[in-house]
Amino acid sequence: MPEITILVVEDDPAVRCGIVDVLEYAGYRTLEAPDGHAGMELALKANYRLLLLDLVMPGPSGFEILAALRKKRPGQAVIILSARGEENDRVKGLTGGADDYVVKPFSMKELLARVDAVLRRTCERAVPSDTRFLPGCTVDFLTRRLQFDDGRNEELSEREAELLRYLIDSPGRTISRDEILRHLWGLDPDRTETRTIDMHMMHLRSKLGDKDQRMLVTVRGKGYLFQTEGLP
C-alpha cells in the first residue's frame, strides 16, 4: 500500500511540530508549511492525500487557501484546525470544502481519529484528472503517466511526478536543490544527499526524451529550470 502524505499548514511551530511528530509516528509521510504563503504554494502544487489547515496565520488565511483549492483541486480532502470555534466559522469552513473542523485545543488522539475517519471517507473520492501538456506528450499526474503523441506511455514514480509538477508549475524560474528538498519533499537539505535529486532528474529526462536538457535545464551552481521555448 503506498505511503499516505499529509500536508500540515500551521504557523505555531510547537503545534506544527507536535502534529508532524504524531503523524509520522503513526506511519504517515508529512509535508509542512509555517505560514499562508508557503501553505498556499504547497497546497496547490504538492502531492498529498490530506491537508491539515490552520485558519489564522501570516499571509493568505486558511479560508483563502481553501477557496483556491476549491478552484484548482476540487475534491481535495481537508481538515481545518482552528481556535475559532464559533458556529459561523465552522459552517464557512465546511461549506467551503473542508471535510472536518477540529477546534483547538485538541488531543492528538482525537486528531488521529479525525484523520483516519476523513481518509476512510475520501479514499474512493473521484478526483478530476490533473494533466499538463508538454511538447509531444501529456502528463497525467493522477495516474503518474506520460502519454506521448506517438502512442507510447511511460510511468513516473511518486517522487518523479512531484518533481516534474513542481518544475512545470514554476516556468522560467530557477529552482534550487535546497528548495526542492525542503518545500517539495519536506527534507532537511543539510542532512540529505543532493545526488538523489540529480538521479531523479536523470530518470525524468530519460522518460521525457530530454537527454539534451532543452526542457529540464541544469543551471550550474543554482538548480533547475523548466522551459519549452524553442521546442517543437
CORNOR-V548062 format. One record per run of one state. SS is the DSSP state (H for helix, E for strand, L for the rest). FROM is the first residue (numbers start at 0). LEN is the number of residues. If there is no record, write none. Layout:
BEGIN
ss-><SS | SS>
from-><FROM | FROM>
len-><LEN | LEN>
END
This chain:
BEGIN
ss-><L | E | L | H | L | E | L | H | L | E | L | H | L | E | L | H | L | E | L | H | L | E | L | E | L | E | L | E | L | H | L | E | L | H | L | H | L | H | L | E | L | E | L>
from-><0 | 4 | 9 | 12 | 25 | 28 | 33 | 35 | 45 | 49 | 54 | 61 | 72 | 76 | 82 | 86 | 95 | 99 | 103 | 107 | 122 | 130 | 134 | 136 | 140 | 144 | 148 | 152 | 155 | 157 | 168 | 174 | 175 | 176 | 184 | 188 | 191 | 194 | 208 | 215 | 219 | 222 | 226>
len-><4 | 5 | 3 | 13 | 3 | 5 | 2 | 10 | 4 | 5 | 7 | 11 | 4 | 6 | 4 | 9 | 4 | 4 | 4 | 15 | 8 | 4 | 2 | 4 | 4 | 4 | 4 | 3 | 2 | 11 | 6 | 1 | 1 | 8 | 4 | 3 | 3 | 14 | 7 | 4 | 3 | 4 | 6>
END
